[in-house]
Amino acid sequence: MILSHSKKFIFFKTLKTSSTSLEIILSKYLNELDVITPIDQPDEHIRISKGFKTKQNYKYSSLELIKKFKLKSLHVLYYKLLSSYFSSKFYDNYLPPKFLKFSQHQTAESIKANVSREIWNNYYKFTILRNPIDQIVSNFFYVKNNSKQFKIFIGLSFEDYLSRYAKNFFQRNVNIFSINGKIIVDFIIKYEDLERGLDHLINKLNLDKNIYDDYKSTKTKSNNYNESQKKKILTDENLELIKMNIPEIYKKIYKYD
């Protein structure tokens, strides 16, 4: 997630839509006043290696913690120690979400609550989406290939995964770019038409014309699956399960009946 005061935009970061690659290349245009949320360490190293701005300004200050959560100074110290511990073990987003002012897959409602009315009404808001079938397949292989982080998915078939988690997965994404069923972003980039979407950002935000080349050269963490594996799990029954769980907002955007 990015909140840029220098470029006056908010990037709402969805899951399994190549949003991390987009976030990295957008970081090229930011300055020290902008909000940049942390990403996985290997991807953060990519961002740093390119010389772009990295995670900054996403935590509550001590004063904000005291005011927002009615914490005492001792509790704030505990938060700071907790932050240090999790940062060394994992990365900063492993802090309890309520203690982060901004986080990478934050809901639109939460972001709105943490910015001024002027920012919310006047900054350009956008996100990136992906065909829901490809998106949920990508997420399935991601959690399967990262079993240390997602232990509850070990041994789970695609059919069981869809039955238990498809609805929540799609709803989590919907909550990132909508509030109470209403889309709140000004523009949605479609992963399948990425170059056109980036052209739109070039004109709207005055970005470099080579941003698409920057994107293509940015290789973030891989899902390690191929078309053969994808075809194997996309049985007619599983396709129906996916379609049953696609939210109405997705259906309007991607023209599903």
N, C-alpha and C positions, 0 to 999 in steps of 0.2 A: 504494500500500500504506500502511496506517495501523496503528500500534501505539499504542493509547491506554491510558496508565496511569490517567488521570483517570476514564475510563469503563470501563476494564478490558475492552477488546475488541481483536481483530485483524481487520482487513479485508484479505482476500486478493484482489488485483486481477487479474482475468482480462482477456483481449483482446477488443475489439469487442463489448462487452456493455453499453455506456453506463456503464462502471465509472468513467470520469473524472468524469462528472457527479455520480455518487454520492459519489466521493471528495471533490469540492469541497464538497458540502453537508454531509458529515460533518465537514469541517474547521471548521465553525461551532462545534462542540461541544468543541474541543480546547484544551489549554493549553500553556504553554511547555515542559512536561516530556514531551509526547507526540512520537512519531516520525511524521513526514510526509515521504514521498518526493517528489522533484521530478516535475513533469509538463511537457508541452510548453509553451514560453514563452507562446503565445497563451492557453492554458488557465490558466496560472499567473497571468496578468494578470487573468483573470476572477475567480479566487479572491481576489486582492489587492483588486480593485475592490469586492468584497462585504464587505471588512473581515474576512475569515476568516484563520485561521492559515495560513501557507504553509510551504514545505519547511524542515525543521529536524531535527536530531538523527539523521540517517540515515547519517553517515559514521563510520568508525572514528576514534578518537582516535589521536594519534601513539603513545602507549604501547600501545594495542591493535594497531596496525600492527606495531610492533616485536615484540610477543609472538606474534601470530598468524602472521606471515609471516617471522619471524626477520630482520627488516630492520635495517639499520644506520641511523644518523641521516641519512647522506647520501642513502640511498634514500627515507627519509621526506620529505626536502626535495624530492626529485625528484617524489614523489607529489603534494606540495602544489602544485608548479609545474604539473604536468600537470592537476591539478584546476582551477587558475586558468585555464589555456589553454582547456580544453574548455568550461568554464563560459561564457567570453566568446564562444566560437565557436558553441556549440550550447546545451546545457543540461547540468546536472550528471550526468544519467544516461548521458552519453556516456563517462564514465570506464569503464575496464575493470571489469566487474561484480564481480570478486573483490576489488576495492579499495573496494567499497561495502558497508557493513554491512547496509543495507536498500535495496532498489530497487523500482521501481513494479510490475513484473510478476514478482516474486521467487517462486521455488518454495517450496512448503510445507516441504520438507526443509531448505532453506537458512535459512528463517526460524526453524525449530525449533532449528537449530544455533546461532543467534545470540541466543536468549532463554533465560532460566532455566527450569528444570523447573516451578517454581511458576507462572510466567507462562503457559507452554504448557498446563499442566493446568487452570488456573483462569480464564483470560481467555476471553471469549465469542468464538468464531471463526465468521466468515461470509464469503460471497462472493456474486457475482451471475453467473448463467449465462443463455444465450440459445439458442433453437432452433438447433441446429448448422448447418442449411441457411442460415438468415439470417445467422448469425455468420460463416460462411466467405465468403459473398457480400459482406458488409460489409468483411471484411479484404481481399478481392480488389480492390475499388474503392478502398479506402484506400491500398494500396501503388501502385496504378496512378495515382492522383491525386497521389501524393507521389513522383514519379519521381526527383527530386534526391536524396532520402534512400534510395530503394530502386531503384537503377539496374538491378539484375539482373532486375527484372520488366518493364522496358521492352519493348514489343512482344510480350509473352507473352499467349497466348489463355487464356481461362478453363479450357478443357480441359487445356492444358499446365500451367497453374498447379496444378490439382487433382492431376494425375498426379505432379507433382514435390514439391508442398509440403503437400497436404491432411493427410497422415498426421502430419507434423511439427507443423503448426499445431494440430491437435487435441491431440496429445500434450503440447505446450507448455502448453496450458490445463489439461489433466488434472493435470500436475505442480504446478500452482499451488494446487490444492485437495485433492490426495491424495498419499499416500506409499505406494509399493509396491502400488499398486492399491486402497488403502483410503482412502475419503473421511475427511478429518480435521476438516472444518468442522462446526460445530453446526447451521448453517442455510444454505440456499441460496435466495437470492432469484431468482425467475424473471423475466426481463425482460418477458415477456408478461403477468405478473401482478404488476407492480411495486408498484402501490398497496397490495396486500395484504402484500407483502413489507416495505414501509416501515412499515405499521401494526404489523407484528410487531416491528420495531426500535424503534418508538416505545415500546411496552410493555416490551420487554426492556431497553433502554438508557436509558429515561427521556428521550426526545428530544421536541422541540416537535411539536405535532400538525399544524403547517403544513409539515412537511418535504416532503410531496409537492408542494406549491405551490412550494417552493424549488427542487425538482428540475425542475419544468416550466419555470421561469424561467431555468434555467441552460443556455445554448446553447454547447456546446463545439464543437471543430472538426468540420466536416461532411465526410461522405464524397462529397458532390456526385454522387449517383446517384439515379435515380428508379425507380418500379415498372416502367416500360417497359423500361429498361435491364436490370433484374433479370430480367424475364420473358424477355428475348431470350437471355440466357446460360444460363438454367435449362432446357436441353433435357432430354429423357428420358435421354440418355446421360450428361450431366453430373450429373443427379440420382443416377443409379446410382453414378457415381464417388464422389460425396459420401457416399452411404450405405455404400459399401464401406469407407470410411475412418473412419466414426464409431466412436469407442471404446465398449467395453462399458459403461463408467460413464455415458456420455451416454445410451446406449440405455435404461438403467434409469431415469434421471432423466426422460427425455422419451418413454419408452414406445415406442421403435422396435423393430421385430422384426428 
